[in-house]
Amino acid sequence: MSINFSIISKSPEIMGGSPVFVGTRVPIQTFFEYLKAGDSIDDFLDGFPTVTKEQIMTLLEEIRQQIIEEVA
């Protein structure tokens, strides 16, 4: 899977190198943990106001595209 560096960054100095939303210290993994727990995107955004809805929607679109390309 390719990484869209406009929404995801990874640096050893930020959160120990975990992939985070660009401009934040919020791990991408945390977003998926919220969804897995049954929380909504809005719940996540309320808890992490440094992440934008545009970043979330771009991430989901990237994942959608990757899945479609893998299956095609």
Contacts in CASP RR format, 6 or more apart in sequence:
PFRMAT RR
TARGET T0000
AUTHOR 0000-0000-0000
METHOD contacts of the structure
MODEL  1
MSINFSIISKSPEIMGGSPVFVGTRVPIQTFFEYLKAGDSIDDFLDGFPT
VTKEQIMTLLEEIRQQIIEEVA
1 66 0 8 1.000
2 66 0 8 1.000
3 10 0 8 1.000
3 19 0 8 1.000
4 58 0 8 1.000
4 59 0 8 1.000
4 62 0 8 1.000
5 22 0 8 1.000
6 22 0 8 1.000
6 58 0 8 1.000
7 21 0 8 1.000
7 22 0 8 1.000
7 55 0 8 1.000
7 58 0 8 1.000
7 59 0 8 1.000
7 62 0 8 1.000
8 19 0 8 1.000
8 20 0 8 1.000
8 21 0 8 1.000
8 22 0 8 1.000
8 28 0 8 1.000
8 59 0 8 1.000
9 19 0 8 1.000
9 20 0 8 1.000
9 21 0 8 1.000
9 22 0 8 1.000
9 23 0 8 1.000
10 17 0 8 1.000
10 18 0 8 1.000
10 19 0 8 1.000
10 20 0 8 1.000
11 17 0 8 1.000
14 20 0 8 1.000
14 25 0 8 1.000
15 25 0 8 1.000
15 27 0 8 1.000
18 27 0 8 1.000
18 28 0 8 1.000
18 29 0 8 1.000
19 27 0 8 1.000
19 28 0 8 1.000
19 29 0 8 1.000
20 26 0 8 1.000
20 27 0 8 1.000
20 28 0 8 1.000
21 28 0 8 1.000
21 31 0 8 1.000
21 50 0 8 1.000
21 51 0 8 1.000
21 55 0 8 1.000
21 59 0 8 1.000
22 55 0 8 1.000
23 50 0 8 1.000
24 48 0 8 1.000
24 50 0 8 1.000
24 51 0 8 1.000
25 50 0 8 1.000
26 48 0 8 1.000
26 50 0 8 1.000
26 51 0 8 1.000
28 59 0 8 1.000
30 44 0 8 1.000
30 48 0 8 1.000
31 44 0 8 1.000
31 51 0 8 1.000
31 56 0 8 1.000
31 59 0 8 1.000
34 43 0 8 1.000
34 44 0 8 1.000
35 41 0 8 1.000
35 44 0 8 1.000
41 53 0 8 1.000
41 56 0 8 1.000
44 51 0 8 1.000
44 56 0 8 1.000
45 51 0 8 1.000
45 52 0 8 1.000
45 53 0 8 1.000
45 56 0 8 1.000
END
